[in-house]
Amino acid sequence: MKKFDKQIAKVTLLYSIWFGLLTGLVEGMILYLLQRFELLRGQITYLGTSWEVLWAAPLFDLLFFVPIGVFLSIIAGFIPTEWAKRLSLFAFSYLMVFPWLMAYLSGRLSPIATGILAAGIGYQLSISLYEKEMKFSSFVQRSVKIFGALAIAIFVLVQGGYWFQEKVKVSNLPQAKESAPNVLLIVMDTLRADHLSLQGYERVTDPNLTRLANEGVMFENAYATSSWTLTSHASLFTGRWPYEHKADGGRDLDETYPTIAEALSERGYRTGAFNGNFETVTKHWGFARGFAHFEDYYQTIPQLAVSSVYGRFMEYYVLHKVLNMEFSIDRRWAPGVNESALQWIDQDTEKPFFAFINYYDIHAPYISPERARFSEVENPGGLVNTDWTTADIYSPKTDEQIQGEIDAYDGGIYYNDQQIQILLDELDERGVLENTIVIITSDHGELFGEHGLWEHHNSLYKPVIHVPLIVWFPETVPQGIRIPTAVSNVSVPVTLLNMLGYKDQTEFPGPSLTELWMDPDSVAQWPDPIAEMAESTWVNPNHLSIKGDMTTVISTDWQYIEHEFNGVELFNLNDDPAQQTNLAEEYPTVLDELKNYYLDAIANLGLTWPYDIEK
């Protein structure tokens, strides 16, 4: 056997560092630019591609390449030098080219075909590099430190830039009103209202929400403006209906309308957002506008890992598909969200704050620490995952499996309820809670096989848009009030400004929800909630949203739903809460009234339905 060659092993290891850094630096730029121009497809679409990817990708790729380099250097030390050089150059060339191609070809070409293409390009490149190996080796030695320094410089510039930007924004805030209340807006992502004991559910999933509701105002029939995160949050931030802000069907939230964060910043509030949802509530989709501090990507080590193509590839294809492991990297659990929010609140006790929190603990896969609380089995849930681009979630399930998903989902609600109370207790210990307006709602609900559908972003039936809405502020909000009127959480921005004393504000259209607890007669003129969803070609092929736009209008008694191609539905919510009987033909007058209500609303913007949303 050949004696171990330390020199070739050292060169191979150096190559792994050089190729790893170069791969990540270029990959980060590719990912950022492709997402910037909305050219990403497939599983790569939801990679975290804000500015941080420029340093996160080279860091993870370096960590990915070096162990491979160690392995190859051991092999290289025992085989002929020519073979060792050819092997390492081909391996690293292939591993470099593959993520560059995958970033663009994901969703356009299968991973296997992309891998074959990368192998061909990598082979040709390795031959060229081997023929110039002396010059190439010398270049690697000179440039590897430059690549490392560049990655570090990008990290300092990006993260330092965020820090400096926040300091400037806070220092330039105007003076707030004396004793201005703080504002805490909480979204319990994916929480359907009828799984709360507040709404008559048989399980006590929400002991702390129940207490808050008893100390404030609860809206029994509150609705989100869509059944998925992007559109619903856009309405929650802007106070505008989907047909106004048009953040749907692949469009981000643009700057047409002001956000509640912008409005409160202009009134002297420190603004911070803390997200458990790394996929949608992000800077990329336009939600950072108005926030001095915004946390979305790269708050956890696993999330850092999937910032690169290899990280996402291993997470999705290896860990999920091959090893069938149950976890979700694209989220941050509530304790981490709470910790970040409290640290930020503690930084400045002089100015009032507006803190937005998105908790993602309830969302599929249903694997919260309390997943087994309501179940007879140890690990219920987990069958429904976040792979909405395939039909996996529609695979046949037994009644026991379906119940296991529901049990785990309910456990997630209980867990989130406990974490909210922990946050509020911490604020109370700091003496902050008593002067803080708390609003708790959700962006959408969830389906567990009803109407033949699973998860959300699939329809506009009641379970996916009926959400909780609680307003708590003992100083001005009455206690123990339950309002049955059908309302939309699109009214949250105007309600907040109204509660803060800005009744003459012009940023957000009314009416304010305060009218319903201050003037019960206002119910007679209250607008019916509207929800919409644009066609989304990337969702699960079994979802109704895969082809055609949808809209709905909900009154206290009725719900009208129309799909662009599947026609209209009308349900009596009192007599048929499960929405099993379509009464569109039996009650044409009711149908026309609700449909014309919607058509009149969009006509104010010169729209007809279905309308085109520019992608």
C-alpha positions in Angstrom: 0.0 0.0 0.0 1.2 3.5 -0.8 2.5 5.5 2.1 0.2 8.3 3.2 0.9 11.5 1.2 0.4 14.4 3.6 0.9 17.0 0.9 -1.9 15.8 -1.4 -4.2 15.4 1.6 -3.4 19.0 2.6 -4.1 20.3 -0.9 -7.4 18.4 -1.1 -8.5 19.9 2.2 -7.5 23.4 1.0 -9.6 22.8 -2.1 -12.6 21.9 0.0 -12.4 25.2 1.8 -11.9 27.2 -1.4 -14.7 25.5 -3.3 -17.0 25.7 -0.3 -16.5 29.5 0.1 -16.8 30.2 -3.6 -19.9 28.0 -3.9 -21.6 29.8 -1.1 -20.7 33.3 -2.2 -22.0 32.7 -5.7 -25.0 30.7 -4.6 -26.0 33.4 -2.1 -25.9 36.0 -4.9 -27.9 33.7 -7.2 -30.6 33.0 -4.6 -30.9 36.6 -3.7 -31.2 37.9 -7.3 -33.6 35.1 -8.4 -35.9 35.7 -5.5 -35.6 39.5 -6.0 -36.9 39.1 -9.5 -39.3 36.3 -8.5 -37.6 33.6 -10.6 -37.4 30.9 -7.9 -39.5 27.8 -8.3 -40.3 24.6 -6.5 -38.9 23.8 -3.0 -36.3 26.5 -3.4 -39.0 29.2 -3.4 -39.2 29.5 0.3 -35.4 29.6 1.0 -34.6 32.5 3.2 -33.3 34.9 0.7 -33.0 38.3 2.3 -29.6 40.0 2.5 -28.5 37.5 5.1 -28.3 34.7 2.5 -25.1 36.4 1.2 -23.2 35.4 4.3 -25.3 32.4 5.4 -24.9 30.4 2.2 -21.0 30.6 2.2 -21.0 29.7 5.9 -23.1 26.6 5.5 -21.5 25.5 2.2 -18.1 25.8 4.0 -19.4 23.5 6.7 -20.8 21.2 4.1 -17.6 21.0 2.0 -15.0 20.6 4.7 -16.1 17.2 6.0 -16.2 16.0 2.4 -12.7 17.4 2.0 -11.5 15.6 5.1 -12.9 12.3 3.8 -11.4 12.9 0.3 -8.1 13.9 1.8 -7.8 10.6 3.6 -8.5 8.7 0.4 -6.2 11.0 -1.6 -3.3 10.2 0.8 -3.4 6.5 -0.2 -4.0 6.6 -3.9 -1.8 7.7 -6.8 -1.4 11.5 -6.9 -3.0 11.8 -10.4 -6.1 9.9 -9.3 -6.3 12.0 -6.1 -6.2 15.3 -7.9 -8.7 14.2 -10.6 -11.1 12.8 -8.0 -11.0 15.9 -5.7 -11.3 18.3 -8.6 -14.3 16.5 -10.1 -16.0 16.0 -6.7 -15.7 19.7 -5.8 -16.5 21.0 -9.3 -19.7 18.9 -9.3 -20.6 20.0 -5.8 -20.0 23.6 -6.7 -22.1 23.5 -9.9 -25.0 21.6 -8.6 -26.5 24.2 -6.2 -25.9 26.9 -8.8 -28.0 25.0 -11.3 -30.5 23.8 -8.7 -31.2 27.4 -7.5 -32.7 28.2 -10.9 -33.8 24.8 -12.2 -35.8 23.7 -9.1 -39.4 23.4 -10.2 -38.3 23.4 -13.8 -36.1 20.3 -14.0 -36.1 17.2 -11.7 -33.3 17.0 -9.1 -32.0 13.9 -10.8 -31.8 15.6 -14.2 -30.2 18.6 -12.6 -27.6 16.3 -11.0 -26.8 14.7 -14.3 -26.3 18.1 -15.9 -24.2 19.2 -13.0 -22.0 16.1 -13.3 -21.4 16.8 -17.0 -20.4 20.4 -16.4 -18.4 19.5 -13.4 -16.5 16.8 -15.3 -15.6 19.2 -18.1 -14.5 21.8 -15.6 -12.4 19.4 -13.6 -10.5 18.3 -16.7 -9.8 21.9 -17.5 -8.6 22.6 -13.9 -6.4 19.5 -13.9 -4.7 20.5 -17.1 -3.8 23.8 -15.4 -3.4 22.3 -11.9 -0.2 24.1 -11.0 -1.6 27.5 -11.8 -4.9 26.7 -10.3 -3.4 25.4 -7.0 -1.4 28.6 -6.7 -4.5 30.7 -7.3 -6.4 28.8 -4.7 -3.7 29.5 -2.1 -3.7 33.2 -2.9 -7.5 33.6 -3.0 -8.8 31.4 -0.3 -8.1 34.0 2.4 -9.7 36.7 0.2 -12.9 34.6 -0.1 -13.0 34.1 3.7 -12.4 37.7 4.3 -15.2 38.6 1.8 -17.7 36.3 3.6 -16.8 37.9 7.0 -17.1 41.4 5.5 -20.5 40.6 4.1 -21.6 39.3 7.5 -20.4 42.5 9.2 -22.0 44.8 6.6 -25.4 43.1 6.6 -25.8 42.5 10.3 -24.1 45.8 11.2 -26.3 47.5 8.7 -29.4 46.2 10.3 -28.2 47.3 13.7 -27.2 50.8 12.5 -30.5 51.2 10.6 -32.5 50.4 13.7 -30.5 52.8 15.8 -31.1 55.6 13.3 -34.8 54.8 13.0 -35.4 54.9 16.7 -33.3 58.0 17.2 -35.4 59.8 14.6 -38.8 58.9 16.1 -41.0 61.9 17.0 -42.1 62.4 20.6 -45.0 60.0 21.5 -48.0 61.1 23.5 -47.4 61.2 27.3 -48.2 57.8 28.9 -49.0 56.4 25.4 -50.0 52.7 25.8 -47.9 50.0 24.3 -49.4 47.7 21.7 -49.0 44.0 21.4 -50.5 42.3 18.3 -50.4 38.5 18.4 -51.2 36.2 15.5 -51.6 32.6 16.4 -50.9 31.2 13.0 -53.3 28.6 11.6 -55.8 28.7 14.6 -59.3 27.9 13.6 -61.8 29.4 16.1 -64.0 26.4 16.6 -61.1 24.5 18.3 -61.2 26.9 21.2 -63.3 26.2 24.3 -64.1 29.9 24.0 -66.2 28.9 20.9 -67.8 25.9 22.6 -65.1 23.3 21.8 -65.3 20.3 24.1 -61.5 20.4 24.9 -60.0 23.1 27.0 -57.3 24.1 24.6 -57.2 27.7 25.6 -57.4 28.4 29.4 -55.4 31.6 29.2 -57.2 33.0 26.2 -60.4 32.3 28.0 -59.2 34.4 30.9 -58.1 37.2 28.6 -61.5 37.1 26.8 -63.3 37.3 30.1 -61.3 40.4 31.0 -61.8 42.0 27.6 -63.9 41.9 24.4 -64.2 38.7 22.3 -65.6 38.7 18.8 -67.4 35.4 18.3 -67.6 35.6 14.5 -64.4 37.1 13.4 -63.0 36.3 9.9 -59.6 36.5 8.2 -59.5 38.0 4.7 -58.0 34.8 3.2 -57.1 31.3 4.1 -53.4 31.7 3.9 -50.7 33.8 5.6 -49.6 36.3 3.0 -52.9 37.8 2.0 -54.3 37.7 5.5 -51.3 39.4 7.1 -51.3 42.0 4.4 -54.9 42.9 5.3 -54.0 42.8 9.0 -51.1 45.3 8.5 -52.8 47.6 6.1 -56.5 47.5 7.0 -57.3 46.8 3.4 -59.2 44.0 1.7 -57.3 41.6 -0.7 -58.8 43.2 -3.7 -57.2 46.5 -2.6 -53.7 45.5 -1.5 -53.5 42.6 -4.0 -50.9 40.7 -2.0 -51.9 37.3 -3.3 -51.1 34.8 -6.1 -47.4 35.4 -5.9 -47.5 39.2 -5.3 -45.8 40.7 -2.3 -47.2 43.5 -0.2 -46.2 46.6 -2.0 -46.1 50.2 -0.8 -49.6 51.3 -2.1 -51.1 51.5 1.4 -49.5 52.4 4.8 -49.1 49.7 7.4 -49.9 49.9 11.1 -46.2 49.7 11.9 -45.6 52.8 9.7 -48.5 54.7 11.3 -47.3 53.9 14.9 -43.7 54.8 14.0 -44.9 58.2 12.9 -46.5 58.6 16.3 -43.4 57.9 18.2 -43.6 54.1 18.7 -40.6 51.7 18.7 -41.7 49.0 16.3 -40.6 45.4 16.4 -41.7 42.2 14.7 -40.9 38.7 15.9 -41.8 35.8 13.7 -42.1 32.1 14.1 -43.2 31.8 10.5 -40.0 32.0 8.4 -41.7 31.2 5.1 -44.1 34.0 4.5 -44.0 36.7 7.2 -40.7 38.0 5.9 -38.9 41.0 4.6 -39.0 39.5 1.1 -42.8 39.6 1.0 -43.0 43.2 2.1 -43.9 42.9 5.8 -40.9 44.7 7.3 -42.2 48.1 6.2 -42.5 50.4 9.2 -40.6 48.1 11.6 -37.4 49.4 13.1 -36.6 45.9 14.2 -37.7 42.9 12.2 -36.8 39.2 12.9 -37.5 36.6 10.3 -34.7 34.5 8.9 -31.6 33.1 10.6 -32.8 33.1 14.2 -31.9 29.4 14.7 -29.0 27.2 13.6 -31.3 24.8 11.6 -32.8 27.8 9.8 -29.3 28.9 9.0 -28.5 25.5 7.6 -31.5 25.5 5.1 -30.5 28.9 3.8 -28.4 27.1 1.2 -29.6 24.7 -1.6 -27.7 21.8 0.0 -29.3 22.5 3.4 -32.8 22.6 1.9 -32.0 19.5 -0.3 -30.9 17.5 2.7 -33.8 18.7 4.9 -36.5 18.0 2.3 -35.3 14.9 0.4 -33.0 13.2 2.9 -34.5 13.9 6.3 -38.1 14.1 5.4 -38.5 11.9 2.3 -35.9 9.2 3.0 -35.6 9.1 6.8 -39.2 10.2 7.4 -38.1 12.5 10.3 -40.7 14.7 11.9 -39.6 18.3 12.4 -40.0 21.6 10.8 -37.0 23.9 10.2 -39.1 26.7 8.7 -40.4 27.8 12.1 -39.2 29.3 15.3 -40.8 27.9 18.5 -42.6 30.2 20.8 -40.0 30.3 23.6 -37.4 31.7 21.2 -39.9 34.2 19.9 -40.8 35.3 23.4 -37.1 35.6 24.4 -36.3 37.9 21.4 -39.4 40.0 22.0 -38.6 40.5 25.6 -35.0 41.3 25.0 -36.0 44.0 22.5 -38.7 45.4 24.8 -36.1 45.7 27.6 -33.7 47.7 25.4 -35.7 50.9 25.7 -38.2 51.6 28.5 -38.7 55.3 27.6 -40.6 55.0 24.4 -43.9 53.1 23.9 -43.6 50.0 21.8 -45.5 48.2 19.1 -44.6 44.5 19.1 -46.0 42.2 16.5 -45.7 38.5 17.2 -46.4 35.6 14.9 -46.5 32.2 16.7 -46.1 29.2 14.4 -46.5 26.4 16.9 -50.0 25.3 15.8 -49.1 25.1 12.1 -48.5 21.8 10.3 -46.6 19.5 10.9 -48.4 19.2 14.3 -45.4 18.3 16.4 -45.5 20.8 19.3 -44.2 19.7 22.7 -47.8 19.3 23.8 -48.8 17.2 20.8 -49.8 14.2 23.0 -51.8 16.2 25.6 -55.2 15.2 24.2 -54.2 11.9 22.7 -54.0 8.3 23.9 -50.9 7.7 21.8 -47.4 9.0 22.5 -46.7 10.9 19.3 -49.9 11.8 17.4 -49.8 14.0 14.4 -47.0 14.4 12.0 -48.7 12.8 9.0 -49.7 16.2 7.6 -46.5 18.1 6.8 -45.6 21.3 5.0 -45.1 19.7 1.6 -48.0 21.4 -0.1 -46.5 21.0 -3.6 -47.3 17.2 -3.7 -50.3 15.1 -2.9 -48.8 13.5 0.2 -51.1 15.2 2.6 -54.1 13.7 0.7 -52.9 10.1 1.0 -55.6 7.8 2.5 -55.9 8.0 6.3 -57.7 5.9 8.8 -60.1 7.5 11.3 -57.6 6.9 14.0 -54.9 8.7 12.0 -57.2 11.7 11.3 -58.0 11.9 15.0 -54.3 11.8 15.7 -53.7 14.8 13.5 -56.6 16.7 15.3 -55.3 15.7 18.7 -51.8 17.0 17.9 -53.2 20.2 16.4 -55.2 20.8 19.6 -52.0 20.1 21.6 -50.3 22.8 19.6 -53.1 25.3 20.5 -52.7 24.4 24.2 -48.9 24.9 23.9 -49.3 28.2 22.2 -51.8 29.3 24.8 -49.4 28.6 27.6 -46.5 30.4 25.8 -48.7 33.5 25.4 -49.4 33.5 29.1 -45.6 33.2 29.8 -45.0 36.3 27.7 -47.8 38.2 29.4 -46.5 37.2 32.8 -43.0 38.5 31.9 -44.5 41.8 30.8 -46.5 42.0 34.0 -43.4 41.4 36.1 -41.7 44.3 34.3 -44.7 46.5 35.1 -45.4 46.9 31.4 -48.6 44.9 30.8 -50.9 47.2 32.6 -50.2 49.9 30.0 -50.3 47.5 27.0 -53.2 47.0 24.5 -53.2 43.3 23.6 -55.0 42.0 20.5 -54.9 38.3 19.7 -56.1 36.9 16.4 -55.1 34.4 13.7 -54.4 34.6 10.0 -56.4 31.6 9.0 -57.7 28.2 10.2 -57.2 24.6 9.1 -59.1 21.8 7.5 -58.9 18.1 8.5 -60.6 16.4 5.6 -63.8 18.5 5.6 -65.0 19.1 2.1 -62.3 16.6 1.0 -59.6 19.2 1.8 -56.5 19.3 4.1 -54.6 22.2 5.7 -55.3 25.6 4.3 -54.7 27.9 1.3 -57.2 25.6 -0.4 -60.7 27.1 -0.1 -62.7 29.7 1.7 -65.0 27.5 3.8 -65.6 28.7 7.3 -63.1 26.5 9.2 -60.2 28.1 7.2 -61.3 31.7 7.7 -63.1 31.8 11.0 -60.5 33.0 13.5 -60.4 34.2 17.1 -60.3 38.0 17.9 -59.7 39.2 21.4 -59.1 42.8 22.5 -57.7 43.3 26.0 -56.9 46.6 27.8 -58.6 46.9 31.2 -58.1 50.7 31.3 -60.6 51.4 28.4 -62.0 48.0 27.2 -65.0 46.6 29.0 -64.7 43.2 30.5 -66.6 40.0 29.6 -68.2 41.3 26.4 -68.9 38.8 23.6 -70.0 40.3 20.3 -71.8 38.0 17.8 -71.6 40.3 14.9 -69.7 39.0 11.9 -66.5 41.1 11.7 -63.1 41.0 9.9 -59.7 41.4 11.5 -59.0 43.8 8.6 -60.4 46.3 11.1 -57.5 45.9 13.6 -55.4 48.9 12.3 -58.2 51.4 12.5 -59.3 49.9 15.9 -55.8 50.4 17.3 -55.5 54.0 16.3 -58.9 54.7 17.6 -58.0 53.1 21.0 -54.9 55.3 21.1 -56.9 58.4 20.6 -56.4 59.0 16.9 -60.0 59.1 15.9 -59.4 61.5 13.0 -56.7 59.4 11.4 -56.8 59.0 7.6 -54.4 56.0 7.0 -57.0 53.2 7.6 -60.6 53.0 6.5 -63.2 52.3 9.2 -65.2 51.3 10.9 -63.4 50.7 14.2 -64.3 47.7 16.2 -64.6 49.9 19.3 -68.0 51.0 17.9 -69.4 47.6 18.5 -68.7 47.7 22.3 -69.4 51.4 22.7 -72.5 51.7 20.5 -74.5 48.5 20.0 -76.8 50.2 17.5 -73.9 50.4 15.1 -74.4 46.7 14.3 -77.2 47.5 11.9 -74.7 49.3 9.6 -71.8 47.0 10.1 -70.1 45.8 6.8 -70.0 42.1 6.0 -66.6 40.5 6.1 -65.0 39.6 2.7 -62.3 37.0 2.0 -60.5 36.3 -1.2 -57.9 34.0 -2.7 -56.2 34.3 -6.0 -55.2 31.3 -8.1 -52.0 29.8 -6.8 -50.4 27.4 -9.2 -47.7 26.2 -6.8 -50.1 24.8 -4.1 -51.1 21.1 -3.6 -52.8 19.9 -6.8 -55.8 18.8 -4.8 -56.5 22.3 -3.5 -59.3 24.3 -5.1 -56.9 27.2 -5.3 -54.7 25.4 -7.8 -56.9 26.7 -10.6 -59.1 29.7 -10.3 -59.8 32.7 -8.0 -62.2 32.5 -5.1 -64.2 35.0 -3.1 -66.7 35.0 -0.2 -68.9 37.3 1.7 -70.0 36.3 5.2 -73.0 37.7 7.1 -74.1 36.7 10.6 -76.4 34.0 9.1 -75.1 33.3 5.6 -71.9 32.6 3.6 -71.7 33.1 -0.1 -68.6 31.5 -1.9 -67.7 31.7 -5.6 -65.0 29.9 -7.4 -64.0 31.2 -10.8 -64.6 27.8 -12.5 -66.5 25.7 -9.9 -69.5 28.0 -9.5 -71.3 29.4 -6.4 -72.2 28.1 -3.0 -74.5 29.4 -0.4 -74.7 28.1 3.2 -76.9 28.8 6.1 -74.4 29.1 9.0 -77.1 28.7 11.7 -78.8 25.6 10.3 -75.8 24.0 8.6 -72.6 24.9 10.5 -70.7 22.1 8.7 -71.7 23.6 5.3 -72.9 20.4 3.7 -76.0 21.8 1.8 -75.5 24.3 -1.0 -78.6 26.5 -1.0 -77.7 28.7 -3.9 -80.6 27.6 -6.0 -83.1 27.7 -3.1 -82.3 31.2 -2.0 -81.4 33.3 -5.1 -82.4 36.5 -3.4 -79.9 36.0 -0.5 -77.2 34.9 -3.0 -77.7 38.0 -5.2 -77.6 40.3 -2.2 -74.3 38.9 -0.9 -72.8 38.7 -4.4 -73.8 42.2 -5.3 -72.4 43.4 -2.0 -69.0 42.1 -3.2 -69.3 43.4 -6.7 -70.3 46.8 -5.5 -67.2 46.9 -3.2 -64.7 46.0 -5.9 -66.5 48.3 -8.4 -65.3 51.3 -6.3 -61.8 50.4 -7.6 -63.0 49.9 -11.1 -62.7 46.1 -10.8 -65.0 43.3 -12.0 -64.7 39.7 -10.9 -62.8 37.6 -11.6 -60.0 40.2 -12.1 -56.4 39.9 -13.1 -53.7 40.4 -10.6 -50.4 41.3 -12.2 -47.8 38.7 -11.2 
